[in-house]
Amino acid sequence: MKEKLMNIKDKVVEYAKKGWEWMKTNPLITSVVGFSVVSLVLILVAMLALQEFVVSVCVLIIIEAAMAALLHQAEIWKHGILLGVQLLAGIIIKRIPLIIICIIAYVAATFALQLMGKKNEQA
């Protein structure tokens, strides 16, 4: 029994190493998986800690990803203005934690898009 478990463990480790190597060589998959993990964590935090509705949080994350896709090649100061306006809106409507989640989603999406672009330029 113990020998079978060790064989299963070795196979799982082997497949994990192959998957990790494949993800390192494919920037699109790495970026999508990274943004997906960040988004899932943000959705869970918003649902469980902030008691937000899942649909509204998902829609906000989609909007943030769309804004990042439109502006990911803009100058850094434009990103700063956008984040400042979002934070100001959060202060006005008294939903600062939710807006901080949106800002994190925007930064993660922009970073993923920049990472994809840099990897594609190198190839």
BELJOLIN-V314038 format. One record per helix or strand of 2 or more residues. SS is the DSSP state (helix for helix, strand for strand). FROM is the first residue (numbers start at 0). LEN is the number of residues. If there is no record, write none. Layout:
BEGIN
ss=[SS	SS]
from=[FROM	FROM]
len=[LEN	LEN]
END
This chain:
BEGIN
ss=[helix	helix	helix	helix	helix]
from=[1	26	53	75	95]
len=[24	22	18	17	27]
END
